[in-house]
Amino acid sequence: MLISLHIKNIALISELSLEFSKGLNILSGETGAGKSIIIDSLNFVLGDRADKGLIRFGETTASVQAVFDCPKNEEISEILSQNGIEEDDFLIVRRTMSENGRSECRINGALINLSVLKKVVSLLVDIHSQHENQAILNESNHIKILDKYSKKLSKIKEQYLAAYGEYKRATQELRALSSKEERARKMDILEFQIAEIQKANIAEGEEEALIKERSKCYNAQKLINGLGSAITLLEGDSGFGAAPSVKSAIKELNTLSQYDESYEKLAERLESTKIELEDIIYSLKDELENSSFDTTKLESIEKRIDEIRSIKRKYGATVEEIENFKAKAEEELFDLQNSAQKEEELAATAEFELNKAVKFAKEMHDIRAEDAIGFEKAIESNLADLGMQGSVFKVEITYPEGDIPGYLTENGADDVKFLISPNKGEPLKPLAKIASGGETSRLMLGLKNITAELEGIDTLVFDEIDTGISGRIAKVVACKLYNIAKTRQVLAVTHLPQLAAMADTHYLISKRVEGEKTLTFVELLSPQSSITEIMRLAGSLESSESGQENARELKEWANNYKKSLE
């Protein structure tokens, strides 16, 4: 549902905020007051071409923001997720344009392109005006609308889609197998990949161990120098060093022990230290003897690391991923090597699933043909209510003869089109060919009374749906519009007092001059102010008692109709 609309610097609007409610929202006002500006602004934020001519005179930029109370919708959620847009309870759609013709679109603050914007808002709002082709006029949508109308089709369609999906999968795999050149090429690739992985024979943790060994090789000279220095300091040179000094100290302490026995114990402790020092010196000499700057070894390590990393780039970041890749490749190679048997299996599967799909497609056709009769009657009944008693509405369902598999799609094998003859004696024509604005308005309203629930769009906008309508039919139109608004939010721009009387929420659009500028304003009308506006729409003066009585009678009629539906 559209909660609010904020418009800035569009035509005669400097800045305007509108809050909408559930049910029937009516917008009325004098001709030229700016009703079309509101719809133009809404169209702009919903993805219409950015016309810089809409920017208010004297300004360089314009913007429109629409806030929707967003229901849980899998299609919307998927689009938002695919485009990195954070999902929330509200959907904030903002679009700006500048005088240089550039425009920017955002949803919940995330920058998006125009195609993404249109995909999202097309699931939220449907606008009908005299110059707009809506979803229902698009013949590709007719089969979807008819299917939603059906109460029997969903289970069969689910079975059909399962069979059709399996048929497509099997035929695709079969197509890949049936090409000998392609099969040989694929087998060569798989054999090479498997052999390369096997030859590499990478052990878990091998790369990390090699990197450590390589670091040791890089620092071999430092190790040699350090070990030599340590040995020199400990072993000494010309009698100077840790080990000789300890040996001399032991000798001195042993001499002193004849005077004091405590020195003997100290000498013994130093003896232990001398043994430990000698062992350390031996170990350091052994390390030094085995240490060398081996360029051949370093080259071998580098080559192995490069080999491991090359395998990881191709087949997986870890040893486990590489092994999984190899297992799948071996399985695929086995299937290709035994392709004759595989081809037979796939051909049998494809034929079996195709037969099922064709069977379900025929059942779907029969159900659609049956449902079409009820759908046609419902449309014609609505059109008769709207003063088009002579109209004929037809659902044309074309089912192929002969090569049915060639016609199968996700919707089966049917081609569905809606046709209409608005006047007795005229031939049936596609909906888009309806010429009269009044006929188009009534047809759309009749269709919307049946399809609003089916299309699953929460907000419907009718821009001057009353074109070419007056008198008794105007009351019928008002009732039909309210019927839709019982379960959907409806915004309608009107000149008819009958429609205005049916409003749940009524807005008056007006313009006035302030200083040197002409500005458009929107006022939420109170019940009494709404009566005054109904009088104006009916052509009565504000001071007319009979005009006020007529307006009150219209409002009472509308309220009684609403109560009758409770």
N, C-alpha and C positions, 0 to 999 in steps of 0.2 A: 504494500500500500504506500502511496505517495504521502509522506507526512508534511513536507514543506518544500517550498520553492523560493529561492533567493535570487533576485535579478538585479544586475547592476549595469548601468549605462547601455541599456538596449532601447533604441528608438526614443520614445517620449518618457521612458522610465529612467529616473536618476538612480534610485535605489528602492527596492520593494521586497518585502518578505510576506509570503502567503503560507498559511497553515491550513491543511485540508483535513477533513474528517472522513469517517466511514460513510457509506451510503451515497446519496445523490447530492453532489456539489454543483450548484447552478451558478454560472457567471453571466450576468446581463449588463446592459448599459447602452447608451446612445451610440448610434453609428459613428465610427471614427474615434470613439473614446479610448480604444486601445485593447479591445478584447482579443483581436488577432495577434497583438504583440505578446500577450501571455502565452498563446499557443505557439507562436514562433519561437519564443524563448524556451519553451518546453521541448519543442522539436530540436532546437539547437543543442541543448544539453543531452538529448537522447541520440545525437549522432548525425543530424542533418548537416548539409554543407555549410561551412562557416562563411556567411555573407557579411563582408566588412561594412556593407551598406546599413546593417542593423546597428552599428556602433553609434551611440548618441552623438549628435553634432557637438564638436568642441572637445571630445574625449578621444584618447588614443587606444584604449582597451575596453573590453566588455567581458562580463562573466555571468554565468548562471550555475547555481548549485541546487541539486535535487537530493533530498534525503528520503530514503525508502525504509520502511519497516520490513526487513527482508525475511520471508519465510524460509524454512529449511527446504532447499531445492537442490537435488543431486546435480542437475545440469549446471546451475549457477556455481555450486561448490567446486565442481570440476574445472570450470573456466577460471575461477579465482585462483585455485590451486596451481593450475598450469602456468599462470602468469605472475605467480609470487605475490598475490594480493591477500592480505590478512582478512579472514572472514570474521564478521561480527554480527550482532543482532540488527545493526543498521548498515545500510549501504549508502555511502556518501559519494555521489557522482558530481564532479565539478569540471566545467569546461570554460576555457577562456579563449579570446581571440584578440588580435591587435590589428591596427590599421594597415600593417604590411601584409595582412592575409594569413599570418601564422596562427595556428590554434593549438591548444594543449588540453589533453584529457587526463583526468585522474579518477581512480576509484579507491576510496578509503586511503587517500594520500599517495597511492602508487601510480606512477606515470605509466600510461598505457597508450596503445595506438587505437585508431578509430574503429577498426574491425572488431577488436575485443570489446570496446564500449558497446557497439551495436549488438553483439552477441548476448551480452548480459542484459541490457535494457529491453531487448525484444522479448525477454522472458518475464518482464515486470510490467510493461505498459504497452497498450495497443491504442493508437490514435487513429480515429477516422475523421477525415474531412473530405470536402468535395474534390480535392486535388491529390488525395493520397490513395495509393493502392495498398490495401491491408493484406495481412496474411491470408485471409479468406478468399481474396481475389487471385491469389497465386495458386495455379492448378496443381503444383507439386504438393500442396498442403491438403488437397481435397480428400485424398485417401486416408490421411491421418485423422481428419475431422470425422469422417464416416466411421473409422475404426473406434474412435473414442465414444461415439454415439452407441455403438454396439454393446450389448450385454453378454453376448455369447462368444465373441471372437477371441478374447484374450488367451484362453487356455489353448485353443487350436493354434493361435499365432505363436505362442511360446514353444509348442511342439514343432511347428514349422521352422522356426528360427534355429532350433537345436539341430534338426536334420539338415537344413540348408548350410549351417556353419560347418558341420562335419563333411558334407559333400564338397564344399569349397576347399577345405583343408586337404582332403584326399586327392582331389583333382590337381591341386597345386603341387603336392608331393609327387604325384604320378607324372606330371608334366616335367618335373626336374629329372626324374628317373628315365623317362622315355628318350631323352636326348643322349645318344651314345658319346658324342664329343664332350658334352657337359659332364657326363658321369665320369669319363676317363680323366678329365681335367680335375674334377673334384677329388677323385681317388688319388691322383698324383699329389695333390696338395695335402691331403690327410696323411698319406704315407710319409711325406717329407716331414710334416709336423711331428708325427709320432716318433720317427727315427731321431729327429733333432732333440726332442725331450729325453728320449732314452739314452742317447749318446752323452748328453750333458750330465745326466745322473747326479742331480744336485741334492746334497744332503741338507737336512734341517740344520740351520745355524752355520753352514759352511761359509757363506759370504762374510758374516761378522768375524769369524775366526781368521779369514784371509786378510781382512782389513787390519786387524791387530798385527798380524805377521808382517804385512806390508809396512806398517808404521815402524816396526822394529827394524826392518831392513833399511828404511830411509835414515834411521838414526844409528846405524851400525858403527860409524866412525866415532860418534860421540860416546858410544858404549865402550869401544876399545880404549879410547883415551882415558875415560873415567876409571875403568877397571885397572889400567896401568898405574894411574896416579894413586888409587887406593892401595894397591899392592906395595908401591914405593913407600907410602906413608907408614904402612904397617910393618913392612919387612926392613925398611931402613936402607941407608946407603952409607958405607964407611962407618958402620956401627951406630948410626943415628936412625931411630925409628921406634915405633911403638913396641914391637916384639923384642928387639935387643934391649931396649930400656927396661922392659918388664923383667927380662932375664937378669940384668945387672942388679935390679932392685931386689930380686929374690936372693941373690948372692950376698948383698949387703945385709939383708934382714937375717939370713942364716948366721952371719958372723956376729950380729948383735944378740942373737938368741942365747949365746953363752953367758951374757950378762943379765938377760931378762927373757924368761921362757915365753912371754906373751908375743914376742916378735916371731917366734917359731910358727904360731898360728897364722899370723899375717902372711908369713912366707908361704904357708900352705895354700891360703886363699889366692895369693898371686900366682901360684903354680897352676891352679885351676883356670885362672884367666889366661895364662900363657898357652895352655892346651887349647882353649877356645879360640884364641887369636891364631894359632897355627892352623886350626881347622878352617877358619874363615879365609886365611891366606891361601890355603890349598884350594878351597872352593872358587875363590876369585881367579886364581891362575887357570883352573879348569875352564871357567867361563871365558877367560881371555883366549885360551887356546882354541876354543870352539867358535869364537866370534870372528867373523870376517865379513867384508863388504862384497857379497856375492851378487853381481849384476845379473847373472843368469837366473838365479833364484827369484830376484825381484821381477824380472821380465815374465817368468812363469806365473808368478802370483798375479801380476797385472792382467795377463792374458786370461787367466781363469776368472777373475772378477768381471772382466768385460764379457766373457761368455755367459756367466750367470745372469748379468744384468740384461743382456740381449734376450735371453730366454724369458726373463721376467717381463720385459717390455711387450713381448709377443703373446705370452700365454697366461700371465697372472702375476700379481705382486708378491704372492707367497708360494712356498713349496706345495701347500695344500691346493691352492688354486690351479697351479700348473698340473698337478696330478689329476684334478677334476677335469681339466681341459683335455688331457690325454685320454681319460676314460671315455669321455663323450666322443672324441675323435675316433677312438677304436670301435665304439658302438656304431657310429655312422659309417665307418669304413666297412664294417661287417655287413651292414644292411646293403651297401652299394655292391659289395662283392657277391652278395646273394640277391641281387636286384630282380632276377627273374621271378623268384618266389614273392619278393616284396611287391613287385608290379602286380602280380596276380591278386595279392591281398588288398592292395590299394584300389585296384579296378573293381573288385567285388564290393569293397566298402563304399566306393563312389556310387556304384550302381544301386546298391541297397538304400543308401541315404537319399539318392536322387528320387527313387521311386516313392520313398516316404514323403519327401518334400513336395513332389508333384501331387500326391494324394492330399496332403494337408492344404496345398495351394488351391485345389479344387474345392475342398470343404470351406476354405475361407471365402472363395468366390460365391459359393451358394449362400453363405451367411450374409455376405455383403449385399447380394441381390435381394435377400429377404428384408434386411434392415433398411435398404434404400427406400423401400415402399413406405415404411413408417416415417422415415426422415423427410421424404418428399411431402407427405401429408402434413407433417408438423410445420414445415416451412410455408406451404400454401395456406394453412390455417392462419398463421401469423400474418402473412401478406394480406389475406382477406380482412382480418381485423384492422389492418392499416389502410384499407380502402383500395386494395389491388385485387378485387374479387376475381377478375378474369385471368390472373397470372397462373402460369404453369411452370412448376419447378421440377427439374429432372436430374437424377443422378445417372450419368452415363458410365456404365462399367463395361470395359472391353476386356474380354478374356481371349487369349490367343488360340488359334487352331494349329495343329501340327506340332512344330518344334517348341514345345513348352519350356524345356530347360533353357533355351536361349532368351527367354523373357523373364526368368526368375530374378527377383531382387529381394531385398529384405522385407518387402511388403507382399511377397507372393508373385503372382503372374498378372494381377489386375492393373488396369490403367483406369483411374477414376477422375471424372470431370463433372462439375456442376454446371448445368445449363438452365436458362430461364427464358420464358416468353412473357414479358410484363403486360402485354395487351392481347386480348382475344384475336386470333387470326394471324398473329405474327409468329415467325419461325423461332425455334429455340436457339439461343445464342449463349456463348460463354459469358460468365458474370462480368468480366472486364469490359464487355462490349455494350453494357447498359449505358445509354446516352443521357437520359433525363436525370438531373440532379435529384429531383424529388423521388423518383423511382429508386435510384441508388440508395438514398437515405433510408427509405422504408425497407428496402431489401436488406440492407446492412443491419437495421434495427431488428427485423424479423429473424435474421440469421443469428444475431448476437443473443437474442432471447433463448435460443436453443443451444448455441455453441459456447457461450461465455464460460459455463462450467467446464465444458469439454477441453477448451484451449488452455485452461489452467493459468490464465493471466489475471492478476489481482486488480489491476487498475485499467479502466477503459476511458478514453477521452473522445467525446463527440463534439466536433467543431461545427456548429450550425447544422445539426442533424435535421432541423425543422425546415430546411430549404424546400420550397414548393409545397408546404403543408399548411393547412388552415382548418378552421371550423371543427367539426366533430372528430376528424382524424387527428387533430392536434391533441385532443384528450386521450385518444388511443395511444398515440406516440408517447405521451407523458406516462401512461400506465406501463407501457412496454419498457420504457427507460427505467422506471422504478423497479420493475420485476428483476432487471439485471442488477440494480443497486442493492437488492435484498441480500445478495451473496458476494457482490463485488463492489469495489469503490468506483464510482462513476463521476467524471467531471464533464459537464456539458455547457457549451456556450449557446445561448438561445435568444430569440427575439419574441418567443411565444409566451403569453401570460399563463397558458395552461401548464407548460413545462416548469415555469418559475414557481407556480403554486405547489408543485409536487416536491420542491426542494427540501432536503433535510438540512442543508446549509446553503445560504444564499449570499453571493458576493455581488456588489455593485461596482462596476468599473466606470470611472469618470475621468475627465481631464479638466484642468483649469490653468489659468495663466498666473504665474508668480514672478513678479518683476518683469524680466525680459524673456522668461522661459515658459514654455508650455509643458506641463507635466501630467503623467497618467497616475491615478491613484486607485486603490482597491479598498473597499469598505465592507466589512462583515456586517450584514444587515440584521437588525433585531426583528422579531415577528411583526411589529407595527411598521417598521421601515420597509419590510418585504411586501406588505400590503400596498404601500405607496408605490413601490416599484412595479408591482403587478398592474396597478392602475395605469401607470405610464405606458407599460407595454401594451395594454388594451386600448390606449388612445384616450384615456380619461384625464381630465384636469384634476389636480390634487384637491381642489375645493369641491369637486363633484360628489354629492352624496350618493347618487345612483351608481357612479363609478366605484366608490368605496364599497358599496353594498355588493356589487358584482364581484369585486376582488375578494371580499370576504367569503362569498358563496363559492368561488373557485377554490379558495384555501380549504374551506370546509369539505368540499367534494374530494379534494386530494387527501385530506386527513381521514375521511371515511374510507377511501379506497385502501389506504395503508392499513387501517384497522382490520379491514376485511381479509387481509393476508396474514394476520397474526395467528 
